[in-house]
């Protein structure tokens, strides 16, 4: 049986019933040992609770894409979208039916004009979120536009089997500690 199509916002806001139906959408097979949310948490290195919240924000984003014009996701919401696309039967089946239209994902063409367009589109997405859902988007999943796009050139996929990650802050602290330790050792040995 096909799912009911979610309605357009009434008076600019989503209806309570449609919002409940939207957040009740489940992604992936329910009998799987590894749920969609668990896979997302594992692949992204997120806590399960954060992954579940990210999925809810992704569902809200998908609704906005249909009813608020062109939208741009946050990095976290985009990661949910990428994973959902791999669940293609679910994505192109019940999910698309409930949205009432296909939702395609495409990359930027690059360049300053595209950067500016996506940054403006993201700011519009945040404004539409507030209007449609009656509250500001959570900042840990929807950072301000300047913050969201500041990290883009620095993002990379990393195989943790081959690389060890540490923050620059941790690296600086370790470096300072080694430097001071070397000074103390040199002083104690009378090298200074």
Secondary structure, DSSP 4 states (H G I P E B T S, - for coil): -PPPPPPPPBTTB--HHHHHHHHT---S-TT-SS-HHHHHHHHHT--HHHHHHHHHHHHHHHHHHHHSSS----HHHHHHHHHHHHSHHHIIIIIHHHHTS---------SHHHHHHHHHHHHHHHHHHHHHHSSPPPTTTS--HHHHHHSGGG-----TTT-----HHHHHHHHHHHHHHHHHHHHHTT--
